[in-house]
Amino acid sequence: SLYQEDPKDSKKPHYTQWGLKSPEEITLILLSVKDLRLPSSATLSQIYEQAEELGLELCPPGVGPRFRLQYVNQPMYECVYVGMEPIADSNGDLNLFYMVRNSDGSWLSSRLSWRTWSVNDQFVFRLRKKPLKS
């Protein structure tokens, strides 16, 4: 399972399954494709390259489930994608996590990553842990 609980504290994810040696705090930044100064029909590669130039990194996949649980006041009908390495589904298609809130409630789901993105699509990235080397 992608999201397992730490037996010592049922409210914390089991961080070792993501290759972390200890729990870490992640600062997330929410940006739209427009905020990244990219046009509609931007590709995921373009979005990720621009985010990296701004000092952001991709999120570990565990951010999806954890962020969904913590983002309790998400505006109605807002959709936020997790800037992450896509994960293959059972058909081998590459997907990203996204969070949405609608009249049915708050959801964590996945969407194909190969699509093009509109200027209003929003992504969450993590603030870079270390500055770029000059």
Solvent accessible surface area in square Angstrom, and as a share of the most:
residue,aa,sasa,rsa
1,S,116,0.75
2,L,68,0.34
3,Y,56,0.21
4,Q,80,0.35
5,E,95,0.43
6,D,18,0.09
7,P,126,0.79
8,K,188,0.80
9,D,55,0.28
10,S,72,0.46
11,K,158,0.67
12,K,97,0.41
13,P,24,0.15
14,H,56,0.25
15,Y,50,0.19
16,T,67,0.39
17,Q,66,0.29
18,W,53,0.19
19,G,67,0.64
20,L,46,0.23
21,K,196,0.83
22,S,65,0.42
23,P,78,0.49
24,E,62,0.28
25,E,165,0.74
26,I,46,0.23
27,T,73,0.43
28,L,54,0.27
29,I,53,0.27
30,L,73,0.36
31,L,34,0.17
32,S,16,0.10
33,V,0,0.00
34,K,135,0.57
35,D,80,0.42
36,L,1,0.00
37,R,212,0.77
38,L,30,0.15
39,P,86,0.54
40,S,58,0.37
41,S,73,0.47
42,A,1,0.00
43,T,60,0.35
44,L,22,0.11
45,S,70,0.45
46,Q,82,0.36
47,I,0,0.00
48,Y,34,0.13
49,E,108,0.48
50,Q,43,0.19
51,A,2,0.02
52,E,96,0.43
53,E,131,0.59
54,L,96,0.48
55,G,17,0.16
56,L,9,0.04
57,E,53,0.24
58,L,53,0.26
59,C,6,0.03
60,P,29,0.18
61,P,43,0.27
62,G,6,0.06
63,V,13,0.08
64,G,0,0.00
65,P,15,0.10
66,R,65,0.24
67,F,33,0.14
68,R,25,0.09
69,L,110,0.54
70,Q,113,0.50
71,Y,47,0.18
72,V,108,0.62
73,N,128,0.66
74,Q,0,0.00
75,P,72,0.45
76,M,89,0.40
77,Y,147,0.56
78,E,29,0.13
79,C,33,0.20
80,V,0,0.00
81,Y,3,0.01
82,V,0,0.00
83,G,0,0.00
84,M,1,0.00
85,E,120,0.54
86,P,36,0.23
87,I,69,0.35
88,A,60,0.47
89,D,61,0.32
90,S,118,0.76
91,N,126,0.65
92,G,49,0.47
93,D,60,0.31
94,L,89,0.45
95,N,15,0.08
96,L,1,0.00
97,F,28,0.12
98,Y,25,0.10
99,M,0,0.00
100,V,26,0.15
101,R,81,0.30
102,N,43,0.22
103,S,91,0.58
104,D,112,0.58
105,G,30,0.29
106,S,57,0.36
107,W,125,0.44
108,L,58,0.29
109,S,47,0.30
110,S,58,0.37
111,R,89,0.32
112,L,59,0.29
113,S,8,0.05
114,W,181,0.64
115,R,65,0.24
116,T,76,0.44
117,W,2,0.01
118,S,45,0.29
119,V,45,0.26
120,N,118,0.60
121,D,23,0.12
122,Q,41,0.18
123,F,0,0.00
124,V,1,0.01
125,F,0,0.00
126,R,16,0.06
127,L,89,0.44
128,R,44,0.16
129,K,127,0.54
130,K,151,0.64
131,P,123,0.77
132,L,113,0.56
133,K,198,0.84
134,S,164,1.06
